[in-house]
């Protein structure tokens, strides 16, 4: 008895927690070939009540040079699932309209009879009116059918373009992550050649990923100068460029969707929000830069400790490591500057030298 009760409870929990049966619960997927929608239990016959758009589970990577490819890839995969959902809605709406056409025809006949009676039309006038009204009703039906056909073609074209772009990014990410194959950290699980592929995609003519430049107001890279200014330099060199770039990627993505008149309803106004966030980031940058400039003015020259290499050109010897390693101040400054320049170049130029550890990609919504 107890065993039977336990089994019943297990089944109750399992089915109660099932996403397919959970009314109103949003479902998500990592499957690039998912149909893009799922059905929910409802008393309504309306397609938008019965079928819901599946959410994309973002791919993630700790391979720094590949981070921004992954950001763009996640945006495009959301686009792919959205178009698949729209195709489903178009097909379901077509079924609904087929029923609606029957009602429209019945309404037409009833309205014609009522109008003829109200106007007290003669037999010839009634026949003429009935012909004109019938032509108007058929024209309305044909317009609706033509609109549906145009939508179907448009969604198919947009979906194909998005699938091609997503597959191209999968191939680029897999190739990019090879350089981090021996490193610890999370990878996307996309295999060489973009495997497993998005079915039906053809990425050969897809344009290259977006390229980005540092905004005009960013004047980096910035040297640490001394230990107490290191955090400010890191903020200027790493986090601020990162926050700018993930927003640039999304803005470019939304701009492309807007050109295709395909911006999802929930993302209308998103571009304006991102532009506002960029303005706030610029203000934060200016404040941080002022703090950094004030900080480096207080940096003291390090004292000479132990044996040093002969000085040249009157430059002061400075300690550059914790184990009594020494070199000239110029060597140290050049080394730090080169490292910072390489970092910033990777951030804004998409190169392999980037080393940012900040941010969560597209999903970051905290504005500095």
Secondary structure, 3 states (H helix, E strand, C coil): CHHHHHHHHHHHHHHHCCCCCCCCCCCEECCCCCCCEEECCCCCCCHHHHEEECEECCCCCCCHHHHHHHHHHHHHHHHHHHHHHHHHHHHHHHHHHHHHHHHHHHHHHHHHHHHHHHHCCCHHHHHHHHHHHHHHHHHHHHHHHHHHHHHHHHHHHHHHHHHHHHHHHHHHHHHHHHHHCCCCCCCCCCECCCECCCCCCCHHHCCCCCCCCCCCCCCCCCCCCCHHHHHHHHHHHHHHHHHHHHHHHHHHHHHHHHHCCCCCHHHCCHHHHHHHHHHHHHHHHHHHHHHHHHHHCCCCCCCCCCCCCCCCCCCCEEECCCCCCEEEHHHHHHHHHHHHHHHHHHHHHCCCCCCCCCCCHHHCCCCC
